Amino acid sequence: MNGRKLEGPAIDFAGLSPLLALLGGAVVVLMVGLLRGRAAREHGVPALSFATLAASLGLTIWQLDSSEELVAGALAIDGLGTVLNILFVSAGMATVLLSWRALAPRESAHGEFHALLLTSIAGMVVLAWSTNLVTVFLGLELLSIPLYVLCATEMRRATSLESGLKYLIVGSLGSAVFLYGLALIYGATGSTDFAGIAEANSAVGLSSDPLMLTGIALSVVGLGFKASVAPFHQWTPDVYEGAPTPVTAFMAVATKAAAFGIFLRLFDVALIDSATAWAPALAALATVTIIAGNVGALGQSSLKRMLAYSSVAQAGYMLAGVVVTSGLGVRATVFYLAVYLVMNLAAFAVIIARERETSLGDDLAAVEGIGATRPVLAWPMTIAMLSLAGIPATGGFIGKFFLIDATVDGGYAWLGFVIVIGSMISLAYYLRVIAAIWMRDAPAVAQSTPVPAGPRPALAGGSPEGDAGPGSVALGAESPPAQAGAVVYGGEPGGGKAHWEVALVAVLCAALTVAAGVVPQPLFDLVQRCGDAFTNLV
Amino acid sequence: MAIEWYLIVSALIFSIGAGGVITRRNPLVVLLCLELMLNAANLALIAFSRMHGNGDGQIFAIIVMVVAACEVCIGLGVIVAMYRRRLPIDVDELRELQG
């Protein structure tokens, strides 16, 4: 009291600028969304949102070489943080383009949709930069809570609301379990700081402390929910299918990158000295995830569900990079995250384009025969599928190669075998899509104008037995709003034509996928920066 | 009082919450059970904070309360939106998305 000054924490605003740009942009976008002019809302808001992301990307590149604490041990910028930041912001830019003339922002409100998107990306940035359990939890929730809302933005479609509620319940359950795990880790080590936890862990040798082990187990479960690691993946297909497709694309790539960023940071920095305890468990989870994802994808006819199961399998591949606790593993995981981002965005962009062109939604039939009719969409989809399967000359091959190299190097050669077997299974469903694109004729109904009940009666709402066609239509007629939802679903904006920006995203991402496979060196150089966060790894 | 008692109560509340999330069908009750789980973690955090004699756990607990409030807001918002669409307010009836 007597003359003593309260010392505020030293805040590095230059390092914090990419995050501040996102949060400031979110506020501006929310305000602009309240303007009366239709053009301002429909085009001004996405443009501003895109500009915010571009600014954040520029600031990240400006800070690319910095490696320092930002806010009193809560956030720190380093190689891993900046590289992941580039991934989040690029995914955000693609999502803004994909949702520019989509249904979801029109049904909710443009301002809110984009503000939520930017806030979610800000949460990912906080998560990727956090060096403290408190900021980890805060970042995780800041990224998840806007996503729950984004999933439910097509408010007149029952499945969108259902996916929102399902994601909310499962996501919150994951967060609660994760939080309890963090509380126990804090209890065992007496510190919420990553460095403090690592120090206490190595000094006292907490690897066999029941409190610590329970804490680690619960945080693995919690993060498993977020990263859709089997056996905590059951929500993934439902939520991916029900959410508006641009949101699904964003969720699939950006959330996964954020979840794996924190997997790497929490396990390879804070809990590295307990690796003997958690590495075998994570290796087992990775195996289960690869098998469950690839087998689950086999029988799917909905492209979004198939990609959901495929994302589960990819999570398993990336988990292998965490298990090996080596610098090589970290780099392989981040490399795969980058490749996964572009190949998945290409696939989702094609699905969005076909949803708008046809009334078949995301069914496999929607891409049948597009090799002849729409080569500009057929090629990106083909490249994306080949890359997801890991065919040479695509980024997916180099990524898998890098991961298998890391597993062999880290003494988990059998996990490398599991990755190879998983890729072999996955060819079955990826090649099915390619066969549909090139070897089948376009179905006659594909170009039809929207029919009230739509060819997918399950979307008409209301009925638990949605697969029974006539019954469902009758039920839709009983509740007018439900039927209206189906009409709106069939009649995407633009009256059945795809928009150039969707095709642009598809072509660009496919080109990057091939580029990452043919000349991977620039991406290798970028990923090389991730090492400096992990001083204790070889 | 030994720390064990606090931890036992906290683990009990956590289990009640987790059990409720899994077994209850009404999304409102499910949200309530999620709150129980978060508050169990809060209790553990504050007990540990007292045990270690530093304030980190208490700060963590306050932040968790804010986050929990946000989560409930979103949850109630989605439930109201479903109610307006006259969808069944029952977790077991949500099976349009399956396969």
Chai-1 contact restraints between the chains, C-beta under 6 A:
chainA,res_idxA,chainB,res_idxB,connection_type,confidence,min_distance_angstrom,max_distance_angstrom,comment,restraint_id
A,V134,B,F60,contact,1.0,0.0,6.0,A-B,restraint_1
A,V134,B,I63,contact,1.0,0.0,6.0,A-B,restraint_2
A,E141,B,V67,contact,1.0,0.0,6.0,A-B,restraint_3
A,I145,B,C70,contact,1.0,0.0,6.0,A-B,restraint_4
A,I145,B,I74,contact,1.0,0.0,6.0,A-B,restraint_5
A,Y148,B,I74,contact,1.0,0.0,6.0,A-B,restraint_6
A,V149,B,I74,contact,1.0,0.0,6.0,A-B,restraint_7
A,A152,B,V78,contact,1.0,0.0,6.0,A-B,restraint_8
A,M155,B,A81,contact,1.0,0.0,6.0,A-B,restraint_9
A,A158,B,L87,contact,1.0,0.0,6.0,A-B,restraint_10
A,T159,B,E96,contact,1.0,0.0,6.0,A-B,restraint_11
A,T159,B,L97,contact,1.0,0.0,6.0,A-B,restraint_12
A,L161,B,A81,contact,1.0,0.0,6.0,A-B,restraint_13
A,L161,B,M82,contact,1.0,0.0,6.0,A-B,restraint_14
A,E162,B,L94,contact,1.0,0.0,6.0,A-B,restraint_15
A,E162,B,E96,contact,1.0,0.0,6.0,A-B,restraint_16
A,E162,B,L97,contact,1.0,0.0,6.0,A-B,restraint_17
A,G164,B,V78,contact,1.0,0.0,6.0,A-B,restraint_18
A,L165,B,V78,contact,1.0,0.0,6.0,A-B,restraint_19
A,L168,B,G75,contact,1.0,0.0,6.0,A-B,restraint_20
A,I169,B,V30,contact,1.0,0.0,6.0,A-B,restraint_21
A,S172,B,L34,contact,1.0,0.0,6.0,A-B,restraint_22
A,S172,B,E71,contact,1.0,0.0,6.0,A-B,restraint_23
A,L173,B,V21,contact,1.0,0.0,6.0,A-B,restraint_24
A,A176,B,L34,contact,1.0,0.0,6.0,A-B,restraint_25
A,A176,B,M37,contact,1.0,0.0,6.0,A-B,restraint_26
A,A176,B,L38,contact,1.0,0.0,6.0,A-B,restraint_27
A,L179,B,A41,contact,1.0,0.0,6.0,A-B,restraint_28
A,Y180,B,F14,contact,1.0,0.0,6.0,A-B,restraint_29
A,Y180,B,A41,contact,1.0,0.0,6.0,A-B,restraint_30
A,A183,B,A41,contact,1.0,0.0,6.0,A-B,restraint_31
A,A183,B,A44,contact,1.0,0.0,6.0,A-B,restraint_32
A,A183,B,L45,contact,1.0,0.0,6.0,A-B,restraint_33
A,Y186,B,F48,contact,1.0,0.0,6.0,A-B,restraint_34
A,Y186,B,G57,contact,1.0,0.0,6.0,A-B,restraint_35
A,G187,B,F48,contact,1.0,0.0,6.0,A-B,restraint_36
A,G190,B,H52,contact,1.0,0.0,6.0,A-B,restraint_37
A,T192,B,D56,contact,1.0,0.0,6.0,A-B,restraint_38
A,D238,B,L97,contact,1.0,0.0,6.0,A-B,restraint_39
A,E241,B,L97,contact,1.0,0.0,6.0,A-B,restraint_40
A,G242,B,L97,contact,1.0,0.0,6.0,A-B,restraint_41
A,P464,B,R95,contact,1.0,0.0,6.0,A-B,restraint_42
A,G466,B,E96,contact,1.0,0.0,6.0,A-B,restraint_43
A,P481,B,R85,contact,1.0,0.0,6.0,A-B,restraint_44
